Amino acid sequence: ETIRIRRLGYPMRSGFPEFLKRYKVLLPPKTTGDEMTLCKAIIKEIKAPEDQCQVGLTKVFMKDSLYSQIEAARNKKLEGKVIRIQSWWRMIYAKHYYTELKASTRVLQKWGRGYKGREQYRVIWQAEQRRKAEEERKRREAEEKKRREEAEAAAKKKREEEEEKRKAKEAKEAKKNAKKTGILIVEEESGETIVT
């Protein structure tokens, strides 16, 4: 009997604080007032028929069909807010991921540029070392050639001096022999010796 009476009347009863706590999400933004005014604003917002709901002094009375309707509206509204929060967090995550990716990319680019610069410097440095080695080799060859030429010139000069000494010695001996044998030796300016 109680069940039948409840079905005929308003089986769902909720005090103003509980009603507001559960269905406040259905209120339009910046709605103000006392508890009764806010409860009436929620019922007006979902466009509930007057025979489905009654607002008392401390409670809101609803029929099952209106309760289902108001719960569906609350779930829909909460779902939209949940989606908004999820999209906001996804945006934060994407920004964070992008920022980290950008920082990582900069580090990789910095390392790549550093490696490329070092490689270019190494190639230039090696070319410079080869050039210096080639210059040093040419300088040594030139010094060696100069030393050889000087040694050859000194040897040639020594040979010429020895040749002059030998010729002078031979001429001296020839004069000695000529005195002994009585041969007349005449020396010309050309350096030839004529024996008569």
MIMAR-303590 format. One record per residue (C-alpha): residue number from 1; residue in one letter; z, y, x. Coordinates in steps of 0.05 Angstrom, whole numbers. Layout:
N
<NUM,'A',<Z,Y,X>>,
...
This chain:
196
<1,'E',<0,0,0>>,
<2,'T',<17,48,56>>,
<3,'I',<-49,32,90>>,
<4,'R',<-87,46,25>>,
<5,'I',<-51,112,16>>,
<6,'R',<-64,132,87>>,
<7,'R',<-137,116,79>>,
<8,'L',<-141,159,17>>,
<9,'G',<-104,216,51>>,
<10,'Y',<-105,241,124>>,
<11,'P',<-86,183,168>>,
<12,'M',<-93,220,234>>,
<13,'R',<-37,270,247>>,
<14,'S',<-26,310,310>>,
<15,'G',<21,367,327>>,
<16,'F',<-9,433,350>>,
<17,'P',<10,425,425>>,
<18,'E',<-18,354,428>>,
<19,'F',<-81,374,389>>,
<20,'L',<-93,433,435>>,
<21,'K',<-79,393,498>>,
<22,'R',<-130,340,478>>,
<23,'Y',<-185,383,446>>,
<24,'K',<-179,450,482>>,
<25,'V',<-244,434,518>>,
<26,'L',<-281,445,452>>,
<27,'L',<-259,518,448>>,
<28,'P',<-309,572,466>>,
<29,'P',<-292,607,532>>,
<30,'K',<-241,664,531>>,
<31,'T',<-213,646,462>>,
<32,'T',<-142,670,454>>,
<33,'G',<-88,668,400>>,
<34,'D',<-28,628,377>>,
<35,'E',<-29,551,370>>,
<36,'M',<-48,552,296>>,
<37,'T',<-106,601,308>>,
<38,'L',<-132,559,366>>,
<39,'C',<-128,494,326>>,
<40,'K',<-168,528,269>>,
<41,'A',<-219,554,320>>,
<42,'I',<-229,482,347>>,
<43,'I',<-240,455,276>>,
<44,'K',<-288,513,261>>,
<45,'E',<-325,499,327>>,
<46,'I',<-340,427,307>>,
<47,'K',<-360,449,237>>,
<48,'A',<-313,402,201>>,
<49,'P',<-317,399,125>>,
<50,'E',<-255,426,89>>,
<51,'D',<-242,360,53>>,
<52,'Q',<-238,322,120>>,
<53,'C',<-184,365,153>>,
<54,'Q',<-122,406,136>>,
<55,'V',<-81,451,181>>,
<56,'G',<-7,451,165>>,
<57,'L',<51,492,192>>,
<58,'T',<61,448,254>>,
<59,'K',<8,393,250>>,
<60,'V',<-66,382,241>>,
<61,'F',<-85,327,190>>,
<62,'M',<-153,292,197>>,
<63,'K',<-191,235,164>>,
<64,'D',<-219,178,206>>,
<65,'S',<-291,203,202>>,
<66,'L',<-271,272,228>>,
<67,'Y',<-228,241,282>>,
<68,'S',<-287,200,306>>,
<69,'Q',<-331,262,304>>,
<70,'I',<-282,305,342>>,
<71,'E',<-271,250,395>>,
<72,'A',<-346,244,404>>,
<73,'A',<-353,320,413>>,
<74,'R',<-295,319,463>>,
<75,'N',<-327,262,502>>,
<76,'K',<-394,297,503>>,
<77,'K',<-363,362,527>>,
<78,'L',<-322,326,580>>,
<79,'E',<-384,287,602>>,
<80,'G',<-420,353,613>>,
<81,'K',<-362,380,654>>,
<82,'V',<-357,315,694>>,
<83,'I',<-431,320,708>>,
<84,'R',<-423,392,730>>,
<85,'I',<-365,373,776>>,
<86,'Q',<-404,314,804>>,
<87,'S',<-465,358,817>>,
<88,'W',<-421,410,850>>,
<89,'W',<-391,357,896>>,
<90,'R',<-460,329,911>>,
<91,'M',<-482,400,929>>,
<92,'I',<-421,408,975>>,
<93,'Y',<-436,340,1007>>,
<94,'A',<-510,357,1015>>,
<95,'K',<-492,425,1046>>,
<96,'H',<-442,392,1093>>,
<97,'Y',<-493,337,1111>>,
<98,'Y',<-547,390,1122>>,
<99,'T',<-500,432,1165>>,
<100,'E',<-481,371,1207>>,
<101,'L',<-554,350,1212>>,
<102,'K',<-574,420,1233>>,
<103,'A',<-519,422,1286>>,
<104,'S',<-539,353,1311>>,
<105,'T',<-612,374,1312>>,
<106,'R',<-594,435,1353>>,
<107,'V',<-555,392,1403>>,
<108,'L',<-614,344,1409>>,
<109,'Q',<-663,401,1417>>,
<110,'K',<-618,432,1470>>,
<111,'W',<-614,366,1507>>,
<112,'G',<-690,357,1500>>,
<113,'R',<-704,428,1525>>,
<114,'G',<-655,417,1583>>,
<115,'Y',<-687,351,1602>>,
<116,'K',<-757,381,1597>>,
<117,'G',<-735,441,1640>>,
<118,'R',<-703,395,1691>>,
<119,'E',<-766,352,1694>>,
<120,'Q',<-809,414,1703>>,
<121,'Y',<-762,440,1757>>,
<122,'R',<-762,371,1791>>,
<123,'V',<-838,371,1793>>,
<124,'I',<-840,442,1821>>,
<125,'W',<-784,426,1871>>,
<126,'Q',<-821,363,1894>>,
<127,'A',<-885,402,1902>>,
<128,'E',<-847,455,1942>>,
<129,'Q',<-816,401,1986>>,
<130,'R',<-884,370,1998>>,
<131,'R',<-912,439,2015>>,
<132,'K',<-855,453,2063>>,
<133,'A',<-863,384,2095>>,
<134,'E',<-938,397,2103>>,
<135,'E',<-926,465,2134>>,
<136,'E',<-874,434,2181>>,
<137,'R',<-924,379,2200>>,
<138,'K',<-979,430,2213>>,
<139,'R',<-931,473,2254>>,
<140,'R',<-910,413,2296>>,
<141,'E',<-983,393,2305>>,
<142,'A',<-1000,464,2327>>,
<143,'E',<-941,465,2376>>,
<144,'E',<-960,396,2402>>,
<145,'K',<-1032,418,2410>>,
<146,'K',<-1009,482,2446>>,
<147,'R',<-963,441,2491>>,
<148,'R',<-1020,393,2507>>,
<149,'E',<-1068,450,2522>>,
<150,'E',<-1015,483,2566>>,
<151,'A',<-1002,416,2601>>,
<152,'E',<-1077,405,2610>>,
<153,'A',<-1086,476,2636>>,
<154,'A',<-1027,466,2684>>,
<155,'A',<-1055,399,2706>>,
<156,'K',<-1124,429,2715>>,
<157,'K',<-1095,487,2755>>,
<158,'K',<-1055,438,2797>>,
<159,'R',<-1117,396,2809>>,
<160,'E',<-1156,458,2828>>,
<161,'E',<-1099,479,2875>>,
<162,'E',<-1097,409,2905>>,
<163,'E',<-1172,410,2911>>,
<164,'E',<-1169,478,2947>>,
<165,'K',<-1114,452,2992>>,
<166,'R',<-1154,389,3007>>,
<167,'K',<-1217,431,3021>>,
<168,'A',<-1177,478,3064>>,
<169,'K',<-1146,419,3101>>,
<170,'E',<-1215,387,3110>>,
<171,'A',<-1243,453,3135>>,
<172,'K',<-1185,460,3183>>,
<173,'E',<-1195,389,3208>>,
<174,'A',<-1270,400,3213>>,
<175,'K',<-1257,462,3255>>,
<176,'K',<-1210,422,3300>>,
<177,'N',<-1261,368,3307>>,
<178,'A',<-1316,419,3319>>,
<179,'K',<-1276,450,3375>>,
<180,'K',<-1268,381,3405>>,
<181,'T',<-1341,363,3397>>,
<182,'G',<-1371,433,3404>>,
<183,'I',<-1404,438,3336>>,
<184,'L',<-1411,507,3304>>,
<185,'I',<-1386,511,3233>>,
<186,'V',<-1405,570,3189>>,
<187,'E',<-1372,583,3122>>,
<188,'E',<-1408,622,3070>>,
<189,'E',<-1379,662,3013>>,
<190,'S',<-1400,609,2963>>,
<191,'G',<-1351,561,2995>>,
<192,'E',<-1402,515,3026>>,
<193,'T',<-1394,493,3098>>,
<194,'I',<-1456,490,3141>>,
<195,'V',<-1453,450,3205>>,
<196,'T',<-1502,467,3261>>,
